[in-house]
Amino acid sequence: MKYAAIDIGSNAVRLLILESKIISNDDFYFNKIGLTRVPIRLGDDVFIEKTISLKNLSKLTKALNAFKLIMEINEVDFFRACATSAMREAENSLEIKKHLQLKTGFNVEIISGKEEADIIFSNFHLTKLNPKDNYIYIDVGGGSTELSIIKNNKKIDSKSFKIGSVRLLKNKVSDKIWSTINNWIEQQNVLNEKFTAIGTGGSINKIYNLSNNSIGKPLSLIDLNKVLTLISSYDYEDRIKILGLKPDRADVIVPSGGIYREVMQLFKAQQIIVPKVGLANGIIYNLFLENEIN
C-alpha cells in the first residue's frame, strides 16, 4: 500500500509518500517514494497579524492541488492532511479550511498541540532504541515545540509549547515560556534522572548533516554547540551560498538549534539521536496501523 501525509506547518508545507512492506505483523518497513516541500511561511502571517493572508492562502491552495496530482501519479491508497501551530492560532482558520475543501477537495484537519505531540511520538516505535533508557523526544517546528518524556519504553507525558523558530524570529515568544517548560519538567519528577534526547524537525536534520557525524551515530551536545557556532559565524547570504542552506532554513536554523540545546540542558542530556522522521512519518504510521495491521 502507498500512503501520503500532508503537513501544513508554520514554516513550510510538506507532502511525504511512503510504501509499506509487510513481512509479518511485527516485521514491516516503509520505502520512501518521495518528499515535496514548499516554503510557505504561514507563521509570518499568523504570529504578527493573527490571520492567514490571501497571498499565502493562494500559495497554499496551489501547493495542495499540486500535491493532489503527485498523489494521483503515485497511486496513493490512503492519505491524511494535517495543519499545526499557525492554522491552530489563525483567527480565520475555519474560513481557510472551508476554502481548501472547496478548491482542493482536501479535508484539512487542524490538530491540537497534544495530538501533534502524540503523532510525532508514535515514530518512537520505529526507532531501534534501548527500551531501558530514558528519552526526551523533541520536535521543533516554526510555531511550536512538542516534548515527550519516555521511560521504560512508555510515554510518561507529552506537551506542546508555544515556542518555535518562526515565532522566535518574530519576537512572539512569551518571556515566561522557559519557566513554563521548567514547571512541566518538575511535575514529572525526572530532574535527577539521566536522559538521551531524540530530535526531529528540519533544522536538527540539517544540523546533523553539517556535523559530519557518522550515519546513525548520536550527536553530542558539544558537537551541537560547535555546529551552531559555525552557522552563527556566517550571515544569512553565506549560510545559503557556503553552507548550502535553503533560504527558509537559513534564518530559522540557529533559533531552532537553540531550542534543542536548551531542552537537552534541562534534561541533562549529553547527546541527541536524530532519526530524521517527523509529523508526516507519524501520520503515515498511524494510517498504516489502521488499514493494514489492525
PLY file of the C-alpha trace (Angstrom):
ply
format ascii 1.0
element vertex 294
property float x
property float y
property float z
element edge 293
property int vertex1
property int vertex2
end_header
0.00 0.00 0.00
1.07 3.58 -0.62
0.45 6.29 1.97
0.74 10.06 1.86
0.87 12.69 4.59
0.47 16.42 4.12
1.98 18.52 6.91
0.89 22.17 6.83
3.33 23.80 9.23
4.29 27.31 10.21
7.45 27.41 8.09
6.64 25.08 5.18
4.15 22.64 3.67
5.25 19.06 3.01
4.00 16.01 1.16
5.55 12.67 2.11
4.73 9.47 0.24
5.80 6.07 1.59
5.07 2.50 0.52
4.58 -0.17 3.17
6.30 -3.54 3.04
4.95 -6.17 5.42
6.82 -9.33 6.36
4.66 -10.03 9.42
2.60 -8.03 11.93
5.78 -7.44 13.92
8.13 -7.03 10.97
7.47 -4.28 8.43
9.14 -1.24 6.93
8.49 1.68 4.60
10.10 2.63 1.30
10.29 6.35 0.60
8.58 7.24 -2.68
9.00 11.00 -2.47
9.11 14.15 -0.36
7.95 17.51 -1.69
8.48 20.63 0.40
7.09 24.07 -0.42
8.36 27.08 1.62
5.06 28.76 2.52
5.63 30.53 5.82
2.16 30.80 7.33
3.73 31.78 10.64
4.80 35.12 9.17
1.11 35.95 8.83
-0.35 34.43 11.95
2.21 35.34 14.60
2.02 39.01 13.57
-1.40 39.64 12.03
-3.32 36.73 13.64
-4.71 35.68 10.25
-3.51 33.89 7.11
-3.15 36.34 4.22
-4.84 35.98 0.85
-1.40 35.74 -0.75
-0.36 32.75 1.34
-3.82 31.20 1.00
-3.38 31.32 -2.78
0.05 29.68 -2.50
-1.29 27.02 -0.14
-4.21 26.23 -2.45
-1.88 25.82 -5.42
0.50 23.66 -3.40
-2.27 21.30 -2.27
-3.60 20.97 -5.80
-0.08 20.12 -6.95
0.17 17.56 -4.14
-3.11 16.03 -5.35
-1.60 15.45 -8.80
1.58 13.95 -7.31
-0.51 11.57 -5.21
-2.58 10.57 -8.25
0.55 9.87 -10.30
1.97 7.75 -7.49
-1.35 5.92 -6.99
-1.61 6.68 -3.27
-4.08 4.46 -1.42
-4.54 6.43 1.81
-3.65 9.97 2.88
-4.26 12.50 5.60
-3.69 16.27 5.65
-2.92 17.95 8.98
-2.28 21.58 9.89
-0.44 22.61 13.03
0.54 25.70 15.02
-0.12 28.53 12.53
-3.52 27.19 11.49
-4.42 26.47 15.13
-3.91 30.11 16.01
-5.21 31.81 12.86
-8.43 33.69 13.55
-9.62 32.83 10.03
-8.66 29.14 10.22
-12.23 27.87 9.69
-12.61 30.04 6.58
-9.25 28.76 5.32
-10.32 25.16 5.95
-13.59 25.67 4.04
-11.77 27.34 1.15
-9.27 24.48 0.89
-12.09 21.93 0.97
-13.84 23.74 -1.88
-10.79 24.42 -4.06
-8.74 21.26 -3.47
-11.18 18.66 -2.14
-8.94 18.08 0.89
-10.37 17.92 4.38
-7.51 19.58 6.22
-7.52 18.62 9.89
-6.39 21.34 12.29
-4.87 19.17 15.00
-4.30 20.21 18.61
-0.86 20.56 20.13
-1.44 17.38 22.13
-2.44 15.38 19.07
0.57 16.73 17.20
2.84 15.60 20.04
1.16 12.18 20.13
1.53 11.66 16.37
5.18 12.68 16.44
5.80 10.40 19.41
4.37 7.42 17.50
7.62 7.47 15.47
9.40 6.34 18.65
8.28 2.79 17.92
10.04 2.90 14.53
13.42 3.68 16.08
15.54 0.83 17.41
16.44 2.15 20.87
17.27 0.64 24.22
13.87 0.21 25.96
15.51 0.54 29.38
16.87 4.05 28.75
15.07 7.35 29.34
14.45 9.64 26.39
13.23 13.18 25.85
11.62 13.43 22.41
11.99 16.97 20.99
10.27 18.22 17.84
10.85 21.88 17.00
8.65 23.48 14.38
8.07 27.01 13.21
5.37 27.78 15.75
5.57 25.17 18.48
7.81 22.63 20.17
6.47 19.22 21.15
8.12 17.36 24.02
7.52 13.75 25.10
9.12 12.02 28.06
9.78 8.28 27.60
10.72 5.94 30.44
10.90 2.13 30.27
9.70 2.26 26.66
6.49 4.10 27.67
5.43 7.71 27.24
5.08 9.36 30.64
3.73 12.64 29.34
3.84 14.92 26.31
3.09 18.58 25.85
3.15 21.25 23.15
4.70 24.64 23.92
4.32 27.91 22.01
7.96 28.32 21.11
9.26 27.72 17.58
11.76 29.10 15.10
9.45 31.45 13.18
7.79 32.62 16.40
11.25 33.43 17.81
12.22 35.35 14.66
9.09 37.47 15.06
9.74 38.05 18.78
6.40 36.45 19.60
7.56 34.04 22.30
6.43 34.72 25.86
9.14 35.70 28.35
7.68 33.04 30.64
7.94 30.13 28.21
11.06 28.57 29.74
9.58 28.89 33.22
6.50 27.08 31.90
8.65 24.31 30.43
10.65 24.07 33.66
7.46 23.76 35.71
6.22 20.97 33.46
9.51 19.09 33.85
9.42 19.47 37.63
5.92 17.96 37.70
7.29 14.80 36.04
9.78 14.12 38.89
12.63 13.37 36.47
15.16 16.05 37.38
17.66 13.57 38.85
17.44 11.01 36.05
19.66 10.53 33.02
18.15 11.21 29.59
19.10 10.88 25.95
17.43 13.28 23.53
15.70 12.33 20.29
15.39 15.24 17.88
13.04 15.59 14.94
12.43 18.51 12.61
14.06 20.06 9.56
16.59 22.14 11.48
18.04 19.32 13.59
18.29 17.18 10.47
20.37 19.87 8.77
22.47 20.47 11.88
23.18 16.74 11.98
24.26 16.78 8.32
26.59 19.72 8.92
28.18 17.93 11.89
29.68 15.26 9.61
28.72 12.64 12.18
28.85 9.00 11.13
25.43 7.86 9.91
23.32 6.68 12.82
25.69 7.96 15.50
24.13 10.27 18.13
25.17 13.93 18.06
26.81 15.11 21.26
25.75 18.32 22.97
29.31 19.58 22.48
29.13 18.96 18.71
25.67 20.51 18.53
27.12 23.68 20.07
30.04 23.59 17.60
27.69 23.40 14.61
25.51 26.23 15.94
28.63 28.35 16.49
29.76 27.60 12.94
26.39 28.53 11.43
26.19 31.69 13.54
29.57 32.81 12.18
28.01 33.21 8.71
25.49 35.83 7.71
22.22 34.89 6.06
23.52 35.02 2.47
26.64 32.98 3.24
24.59 30.35 5.02
22.84 29.83 1.69
25.89 30.21 -0.55
28.58 28.46 1.51
26.68 26.08 3.81
24.07 25.21 1.20
21.04 26.01 3.36
17.67 26.73 1.78
16.59 30.37 2.13
13.74 29.48 4.52
16.08 27.32 6.61
18.99 29.77 6.79
17.20 32.20 9.10
15.47 29.69 11.39
18.17 27.09 11.96
20.00 28.91 14.77
16.90 29.72 16.86
15.67 26.15 16.25
19.00 24.72 17.33
18.91 26.85 20.45
15.63 25.23 21.50
17.06 21.71 21.13
20.11 22.78 23.12
18.11 24.36 25.94
15.81 21.36 26.32
18.80 18.99 26.31
20.42 21.01 29.06
17.23 21.00 31.13
17.14 17.20 30.92
20.93 16.90 31.35
21.07 15.05 28.03
24.61 14.84 26.65
23.64 13.51 23.22
20.78 13.61 20.75
19.65 10.89 18.36
18.40 12.22 15.01
16.22 9.58 13.27
15.10 12.00 10.52
11.37 11.39 10.94
8.62 13.80 11.90
4.92 14.55 11.91
4.39 13.27 8.35
6.03 9.94 9.19
3.82 9.63 12.26
0.70 10.35 10.22
1.61 7.59 7.77
2.49 5.14 10.53
-0.92 5.61 12.12
-2.69 5.25 8.75
-0.74 2.05 8.23
-1.83 0.66 11.60
-5.47 1.50 10.86
-5.53 -0.06 7.41
-3.06 -2.94 7.38
-2.25 -4.12 10.89
-5.44 -3.69 12.94
0 1
1 2
2 3
3 4
4 5
5 6
6 7
7 8
8 9
9 10
10 11
11 12
12 13
13 14
14 15
15 16
16 17
17 18
18 19
19 20
20 21
21 22
22 23
23 24
24 25
25 26
26 27
27 28
28 29
29 30
30 31
31 32
32 33
33 34
34 35
35 36
36 37
37 38
38 39
39 40
40 41
41 42
42 43
43 44
44 45
45 46
46 47
47 48
48 49
49 50
50 51
51 52
52 53
53 54
54 55
55 56
56 57
57 58
58 59
59 60
60 61
61 62
62 63
63 64
64 65
65 66
66 67
67 68
68 69
69 70
70 71
71 72
72 73
73 74
74 75
75 76
76 77
77 78
78 79
79 80
80 81
81 82
82 83
83 84
84 85
85 86
86 87
87 88
88 89
89 90
90 91
91 92
92 93
93 94
94 95
95 96
96 97
97 98
98 99
99 100
100 101
101 102
102 103
103 104
104 105
105 106
106 107
107 108
108 109
109 110
110 111
111 112
112 113
113 114
114 115
115 116
116 117
117 118
118 119
119 120
120 121
121 122
122 123
123 124
124 125
125 126
126 127
127 128
128 129
129 130
130 131
131 132
132 133
133 134
134 135
135 136
136 137
137 138
138 139
139 140
140 141
141 142
142 143
143 144
144 145
145 146
146 147
147 148
148 149
149 150
150 151
151 152
152 153
153 154
154 155
155 156
156 157
157 158
158 159
159 160
160 161
161 162
162 163
163 164
164 165
165 166
166 167
167 168
168 169
169 170
170 171
171 172
172 173
173 174
174 175
175 176
176 177
177 178
178 179
179 180
180 181
181 182
182 183
183 184
184 185
185 186
186 187
187 188
188 189
189 190
190 191
191 192
192 193
193 194
194 195
195 196
196 197
197 198
198 199
199 200
200 201
201 202
202 203
203 204
204 205
205 206
206 207
207 208
208 209
209 210
210 211
211 212
212 213
213 214
214 215
215 216
216 217
217 218
218 219
219 220
220 221
221 222
222 223
223 224
224 225
225 226
226 227
227 228
228 229
229 230
230 231
231 232
232 233
233 234
234 235
235 236
236 237
237 238
238 239
239 240
240 241
241 242
242 243
243 244
244 245
245 246
246 247
247 248
248 249
249 250
250 251
251 252
252 253
253 254
254 255
255 256
256 257
257 258
258 259
259 260
260 261
261 262
262 263
263 264
264 265
265 266
266 267
267 268
268 269
269 270
270 271
271 272
272 273
273 274
274 275
275 276
276 277
277 278
278 279
279 280
280 281
281 282
282 283
283 284
284 285
285 286
286 287
287 288
288 289
289 290
290 291
291 292
292 293
